[in-house]
Amino acid sequence: MTDVMSRAAGRHRPLLVLSMAAAVLAVVTAVGVVVDGRVLTGVPIWLKPFKFSVSFVLYGATLAWMLAQLPRRSRVAEWSAGVVVAVALVEMLVIVGQVLRGTTSHYNETSALNAALWQVMGMAIMVLFVAHVVVAVVLLVRRARDRATTWAVGLGLGLSALGMLVAFPMVRPDRAGAEGIAGAHSVGVPDGGPGLPILGWSTTGGDLRIGHFVGLHAMQALPILAFLLRRYLDRWLDERSRVGLLVVAGAGYGVLTVLLTWQALRGQPLLRPDLTTLTALAALAAATTVAVVAVVARRRRPELVLAA
């Protein structure tokens, strides 16, 4: 782990600095959530910058780790990661700045200044998406030190890009809320209603943040799965089998991201799925289980086959 972090710092120190700065901001904003009694759109006013800070801690550290997996440095990937750092700074400056002004950052077009800041955030998100895709392509082309890690990184970044894309319905023209509000998280109910603790996801209507959240964190989930497979199942499964399981997990994860977004677009709360949603979830679980069994049954460690 020390060697990996040393390589990560050598490959892209700004990403680690971003993660550390975001960690400090997460602590500050967490204190704000506790001591500042102001409420904005139904939640503590400091909750949004807290959640974004935690997200950038994970994103920056994970991307730095991924760059450290490359057999040699890539200027294109490192420049693109630098763009990610710059965009993250812009995003957090606007979000925190708007909280200090006592207003919202997202979808806010209630004044010329608020609209301009929202447009800056929108452009920054698009730039981040492009930079993210560039890094993903470089990591797939250059490849990591082993196939399983390569697949985990590639699938993780690809599904994270999907997580970014499923957020676009939030800003469709027909998603406009009250006057001066150019989008919404919730479907079928106004933003700011009853929601899950901390996460804030609507408990009375659909919420597009759910699929967005799940998709984004594929870049942590799949590398963790790759590590667990290698750490605990290496004796029983060869590398090809581990790659197969990662592909199955990635496919299931992607379908789940789309399914959660589809559920939200139908105005349905996460914890109150209808029969159609439950049927789709059951089909996904069954298909994933069958695929896992097929991968495990087809390929085993040669020494175990001989021993049998």
ABEGO torsion letter per residue (X at the ends): XAAAAAAAAAABAAAAAAAAAAAAAAAAAAAAAAABABBBGGBBAAAAAAAAAAAAAAAAAAAAAAAAABABBBAAAAAAAAAAAAAAAAAAAAAAAAAAAGBBABGBAABAAAAAAAAAAAAAAAAAAAAAAAAAAAAAAAEBABAAAAAAAAAAAAAAAAAAAAAAAAABAAABBBBGBAEBABBGBBBGBBBBBGAGBBAABBBAAAAAAAAAAAAAAAAAAAAAAAAAAAAABBAAAAAAAAAAAAAAAAAAAAAAAAAAAAGBBAABBBAAAAAAAAAAAAAAAAAAAAAAAABBBAAAAAAX
